[in-house]
């Protein structure tokens, strides 16, 4: 997924992605992990996007991608230096691997369809307050795709339309998706969010 996180996952190109998606949630409050990201500004690290992160966000370059997270409301605002943004609600579900389920609304289309998308997550160690400050994430893919063909061969437990059939199918697809290292993004907590 790399630097196309915003374009491929939170903007109208979602339908073109090789991602597991659902119109209904698979994880609820009872599935939540015992840890959460620390509230504040999170920055996606990228070796090709170096800048002084102590500057205010509005001075960051176009290559920057960051999120403002509020763990108590399970909400985040994902932004980029290209003036793209998307509000989303999330649940981090316990399991191996933990799964981030994100409620995403396609505001760019008239019907404003709502989808749930899924990411595997490897959080850093949580402190005594049960919050973590570093994480690696990767999209849960629908299946494998031959570069010479447009069809996707869905992973077991996912339909040809990339809809998962169970929580276990999502986790299994997350493990299979993790093997594609270039899709992973690393995130770090930077500072409290300004009011």
Protein Blocks (a to p, Z undefined) as FASTA:
>chain_A
ZZmlmmmmmmmklmmpccdddfbdfbdfklpccbdcdedjdddddfklgcdfkbcfklpc
fkbccddddfklopacdddfkopacdddddddedjddddddddddfkbmnlpacdddddd
ddddddfkopafbdcdddddfbdcdfkbmbdcddehiafkopafbfklmmmmmmmmmmmm
mlpccdddfbdcdZZ
